[in-house]
């Protein structure tokens, strides 16, 4: 078999497999609630940053008050009282570390 024929067959098989995975992913998604809600803002600072290679990050800092760029803040009960954690997902790079 020629190398060009083999290459064409491999490309067609790859396209077929990708099509099957796309169909399964579309079937498993229920509405838009499965999409990641990305906050358009930028945090002033973040010490405990969870950055992924996709360019998305979340900040696991627990602070006394929520950053104004945060849309969803969760209440965290600590020994020193009620504090807050931003549960948003951001696109881009983490901010500079927060000063304590």
PyMOL commands that set and color helices and strands:
alter all, ss='L'
color gray80, all
select helices_A, chain A and resi 3-28
alter helices_A, ss='H'
color red, helices_A
select strands_A, chain A and resi 38-39+49-51+56-59+62-63+73-78+81-86+89-91
alter strands_A, ss='S'
color yellow, strands_A
deselect
rebuild
show_as cartoon
